[in-house]
Amino acid sequence: SKNPYLETIVTIALLTGMRRGEILDLQWEDILFDKALLFIKETKNGKPRAVPLSSSALEHMKKLAKTKNENIPFVFPSKKR
């Protein structure tokens, strides 16, 4: 794939059980690195939830954070957003 985020997206999906839409809608403000948590504001059932990050998932997110664009709020930006 030409998508530079695909490996991280698949890894996060496997390590957290998050749905594709939840992952793609994830914003940097939704991640608490110090507590190893992600917050999902809108879920399929309409209730927000917190997702704990394993050490491996947290490392993937930290690595991705080093390359983030401060002007783009999405963790996995696309041309559609």
N, C-alpha and C positions, 0 to 999 in steps of 0.2 A: 504494500500500500504506500501511497505517497503521503499519507497522513502521518506527520511526525508524532502525533499523540496516541496513535492506535495501540502501541504496546502498553503504555501506561493506562489507557482506558480499560483494556482487557484485564490487565493485572489488578486494577482497583476493583473491577467487577467481580473477579474471582475471589479476591481477598476480603471483600466486604459484603457481597451479595446484593449490592445496589443495582437498580435497574438502569438501563441505558439512558433514559430521560433524566433520571436523577443525577447521573454522572455528568451528562452534557450540560445540565443547568447549573452545575456547581460553580459558585463564585468564591473568590479568595476570602471574602469576609465570612464565609461559611465554615472555614477551617480553623480549628484551635490547635495549633501545632504543639503548644505547651501541655495540652491535655490529651493529645492524640485522638481528637474527635472531629467528625464532620457533622454539620447540621443540615438536614434536608427540610426546607421550608414547605414544599408542596409534594406530597406523596400520593400514591394511587388512591389511598383511602381518605385523603384529605387532612390527615393529621401529621403535623411535623414530627420528626424523630431525629435522634442523635445516633450516629454510627461510630462505634469505636474503631480505631485504626490499629492494626497489628504493627509491629516494629518494621516489617517489610513494607507495608502500605505507607507508613509514615515516611520512610526513607524515599520512596518513589515520589511522594508529594513534595518533600523538601528539595529533592533534586530538580523537580519541575519548577518550584518556586524561585529557584536561582535564575531562571530564564524568563520569568514573567514580565509582561509589558504593563507598567503601572497605569496605563491609560485604558486597559481592557480588564473589566471586572471578572470575566469568565476564566476558569481554570483551563478549560479546553475551548479556546475561541475557534470560531469558524467564519466562513464568508457570510453565512446567514445571520450572524449576530455581530 
